[in-house]
Amino acid sequence: MEMYILDSLLRRTWAVDKFESLIWTERWHEAGDFELDLKSTLENRTKFMIGTRIAINDSYRVMTVETVEDKTDAQGKETFTVKGRSLEALLEDRVVKETMSDLTTEPKWILTDTPANIVRTMFDHICRPPAALHLNDAIPFITPGTIFPADTIPESVTAITWEQSPASLYNAIQNICKMYDLGFRIVRNFDLSELYFDVYSGNDRTTRQSDLSPVVFSVGLDNIQNTTEFLSIDKSKNVAYVFSDTGYAVVYADDVDPDVDGFDRRVLVVNANVDSPLVQQGNEALLKSRGVTLFDGEVNQRTEYTYGVDYELGDLVEMRNKDGVITYKRVTEQIFVSDATGERAYPTLVLNLFTGANTWASWTYKDLVWADFTTEVWADM
């Protein structure tokens, strides 16, 4: 793994070829981060000052040095630790609001569009020149367009009405992206002094499609190891009772049978406002209350798949567990590690799910095994 310090124009100026360890993490709809351990030398302390931008050869992301720690242990060993986050964290330092008017005359910014376009509108309004709230809020080097091909997973084309109170731009964008299965990123176009902001939905790289070469992670294929699987529905809800001063609505999560009952009925109460549709508010509340199945594993370095070439953050890939069961999961995180033991890469694969009477996480099927079924087939998860 090659690491570089960037100059003020985001160009590579110095290769970092001597370090103890590096953990570099990129995320789908969160800021990434890094931690770098080096020897405590005058050169390193000078190169890695607060605010320094760094990049690695395997990524389009840029990280910013935010914390440095110089310490000496009891044996007299000196270490220099550098930490920071990716450029997406800069959105925490921008306020999302339509204008600079006070809250009396304009309490909320109301946007009606698709979820992805609402995110783009917020970013463009606040961070692209001339930057609506203040000229100095514009992010340097932001360039129109994108350097990536179009995603194969379609964005939602359903318009929503989004009411945005003043908040950090990062939180506003992240809330929408997490609810509607979107990612966001700020990427560097090599040494051309260009940054691009993308809202993206990812690519389908499973065996159920034929447009792209499939990506299959499996212990049986010997391309992933040190695996951990985690399933939780403790926060999952599948029905929302939405109440407002003007009425109420009962909203069911996507792919949940409206007849769900008994132990499988998990109800959420939503106290709604009257300015946006009750059903939409119920859907958004349910999207925040999904269960999760998570899979972590270490990609074998001899694998045929290369991150950034064969798959990216946000892509749907195929995972086959040790029992041979196939699931389709989203790449939400990619971790690079370089230390004394070598270089490793760790993807995090996640599937958000609702629990209904027809799912394997439900009480209905707790005492059944596959042999009990005669006409059913494995569902695509």
N, C-alpha and C positions, 0 to 999 in steps of 0.2 A: 504494500500500500504506500503510495507516494503522497506526501502532505506538503502544502505550500502556504507560505505567507503571501497575502495579496497587498498590492500598493493601493493608493487612494483612488485609482481608476479600476480597481478589481482585477489587476493583471498580476500574474505570478512573478514574484521577485526573489524568493529564497526557498529552496527545497529543504524541508526538515527531514534529515536522514538519520538522526541519532536521537532516539527517545526510548524510555523504558517501556511504556505501554500507551495505547490509544484505544478508547472506546468512542465510536462515532455512530450516533443513532439518528435515523431519519424517520419521520412519521407522516401519516396520511392526512389527518386533519388536526394536527397539533404541531407546535414548534419542535424541532429536533434539538439535540444537545450533544456535547462531547466532553470527554475528560482526558487530559493528556498529562502523563508523568514524564519529567525530564530530570536530568542532573541540574543541580543549582549552579549555574555558571553565569558570569557577567553577560556573555553573549545571549544566553537564553532569557535572562531577566530583561535584557534590552529589547530583544525581538518580540517577546510575548507580553506587550504592555496592554493594559485595559483598552478596549476599542479596536484592537487588531483584528482584521478579517483573515480567515484561513479557509482553505479548500483542500479536497483530496482528489486524486485522479479518477476515482470510481464514481464520482458524484457531480451533479449540477448544483448542489446546495452550497451555501456559504454560511459559515459559523462566525460568531463574534466573541472575542475574549471578554468575559464579564467578571471573572474571579481569578485571582492568582494567589497562591499560597506557597511561601518559602519557609521550609521548616528543617530542623535538625533533630534527629532522634537521640535516644539515650546512648547509642553506640557511636554517635558522631556522624552518622550518615546524613548527608544533605539531599533533600528532594525539593523539586519545584513542580507544583501541580497547577495546571491551567484548566479552567472550565468555562463553558459558555453555551449559547443557544444559537439556533439558525435564524436567518433573517426574518422569518415569519413572526418571531417574538417582537419585532419592531412595531407590529400592529397593536401591541399593548400600549404603546406610547402615542396612539392616535385616538381621538374621540369621534364617535359616530353620531352625527346630528346633521339635519338638512341645512340649517343656517345657524348663525350665532345669535339669533333672537332669544329672548328669555323664555322660560317655561310657561309663563302665563299666556303668551300669545301663540306659542307653538310647543305644546307639551310633548308630542311624539312625531316621529317621522313615519308616515304611512306609505308603504310601497306595495304595489300590486303587479306581480310578474311571476315567472317561474322561480323556484328557489335559487337555481344557479345564477340567473340574471340579477336577482336581488343582491346576491353577494358581489357580483361584478359591479353593479351600480354603486354599492356602498364604497367599495375600494376606489373606483374611478373618481367618485365625488370627493373623497377625502384625500387620496394619496397621489393622484395624477395632477400635473399642472393644469390649471392654476390653483388647485386645491381650495375647495369651497370655504372652509373655515378659516384658513390662514395660508398664505403663500408658502410659508416655511414648513408646512406639513407635507409638502410633496416629497416623495421618496426619490433620491437621486438615481439616475440611470434607468428608470422604469421606461420600457419601450412597448409600444402597441403590438398586439399579436401574440404569437406563441412560437416556440421552437420545436414543439412536439406534434406528431400527427394526431388526427382526430381519434377520440376514444371509440371503442366498439360497443361499450355499454351505454345505451342512450340515457341522457338526462331526462328528468321528469318534464313533461310539456304542460302540466297542469298548473295554472296560475293560482297563486295564493295571495292573501293580503297579510302583510307583515307589519306589525306595529313595533317600532324601535324607539325605546327611551334612550336618552343619552347614556352612553357606556363606552368602554374601550372597544375599538374596532375589532380587535382580536376576539373578544368574547362574543360579539354580535355575529361575526362570520363563523366562528366555531359552532355556535348554537345551531345555526341553519344547516351547516355541513353535516354535523353529527345526526341531526334529525332526518335529513333527506339523502344520506349515503353519498356525500360528496367529499372530495378532498380539496385542499388549497395549498399552494406552494409559491415561493419566490425563488426563481432559479437564475443562475448566471450562465450567460452564453460565452463560455471560455474566456479568452482575453480581450473580448471586443467591447468591454465597458458597457454591457447591456444586461439589464435585469428584466425578467418577465414574471408577471403575476398570472397564475392559472387557477381556475376552478375546473375540476376534472372529475370524471365518473369512473375511470378505469377501463380496462379491457377484459373481455372474457377469454381466458386462456385454458379452459377446461376441454375435455374430450367431447363435450356435447356440441361443439361448434367446429367449423372447418376453415374459418377465415385466417386464424392465427395458429401457429404451432402450439400444441397444448403443453402445459407445465404440470407435471404430476410429481408430488412429493410423497414418498412412501418408504417406510422402513424396509419393506420387501424389495424395493428397487435399489436399496443401499445408497440412496442419495440424501438421506437425512438421518440424524442420530441424536442421542441425548434428548429425547422428546418428552414433553409434558402436555397432557390434555386436561382441560378444566371446563366444567359445565356448571352454570349457576342460573337459577330462576328465582332467587330470593327477592329480587326487586321487580320481577316481571309482572305485568298486568296485561289483560287481554280485552277488557271491557271498560269503557269510560262513561260515567254518568256526569254529564255536563250541565251545570245549572247557571242561570243568569237571571237578572231582574225581569226579563221578558219571556222566559220559557226555559225548556230543557231539551236535551238530546241524549240518546243512548248510542254510543259509537263503539263499533267492534274493530279490533286490530285487523290488519290485512291478513288474509289466509286463515282467519279464525271463524269457525262456524257460528252463526248467530244463535244457534241452539245450544252453545256450550253451557254446561250447568254443573251443579254439584261441586265436587272437589276441584274441578278444572276451571271453574269460573272465578277469575281474579279481577275484582272491580276496583277501579280508581275513581276518586271524586275530583272533579275539576270545577272550580269556581271561576266562571268565565266573565269576560267583559262583553259589552254589547256592540263593540266596534268592529269585530270580525266574526265570521260565521262560527256557530257553535260546533259544527261537525269538524271544521278545520282545527279548532282548538282542542277538541277531543283527540283527533289524529295526532297532533303534535305532542300532546301529553303522553299518549301511548308509545310514540316513537322514543320518548325519553325513558320509557319504563320497560324496555325489552330485556329478556334474559340474554345471556351470552355464553357461547362455547368458544374456547380459546385454545389454540394449539401453538406451542413453542417448540422449535427444534433447531439443531445446528446442521446447516447444510454441509454435506461432505465436500471437501475442497476438490474432489475429482468429479463433482457433478457436471452434467452437460449443460446446466442452466447458469446463465450469467445475469446477475441483477443489473438492470439498466439496459439490457439487450433482450433477454428472453422474458423478463417480467419486470414490473415496476410497482411502486406503491399504488394502492387502489385497485390493482388487478384481481380478478377472480381466478384462483388456481384450484387444482384438484388435489385433495389430500386423501390418502388411503391409510387407515390405521392398521394396527397389527392383526386385526380380525378381517381385514379386507374390505371393510365398509367404506364406501366412497362418499365424501362430502365436498361441497364447493365453498371455499372460504376466501375472504378478502385479505390481501396483504396490507396490513395497517402499520407495519413497522419493519425497518431493516437496520440491523446492528452490525457494524464492522468492528472487529477486535484485532489488534496487533500487539503482541507482547513477546516475552522470551520463548514461549511455546510455539509461536508461529502466528499465522493469520487465519481468522475464522469469520464466518458470516452467519447471522441468525435472523431469519424472518419470523415475524409474528403473524399468525393467520387467525382471523376472527370471523365468527358468524353470529350475528344478532338474530334472536328468534323470539317469537311469542309462543306461549304454551296453550294449546287447545286440546280438545278431546281426541283429536285425530293425530297427535304428535307423539313421538316416542318418549317425551319428557312428561307425559300426562299420567295421572293416576289410573286411568282406564286400562292401560296396557302393562301395569306394573307386574302382574303375575303371568304374563304371556311370553312365549318365546316364538321364534320364527316358524317353528314346525306347527304351531297352532293355527297358522293362516293357510288358506288354500288358493285364494284368488289375488291376494295383495302382492305388490311389488315394492322394492325399496324406493322410497321417495327421494327426489332430488332436493337436497336441503339448501 
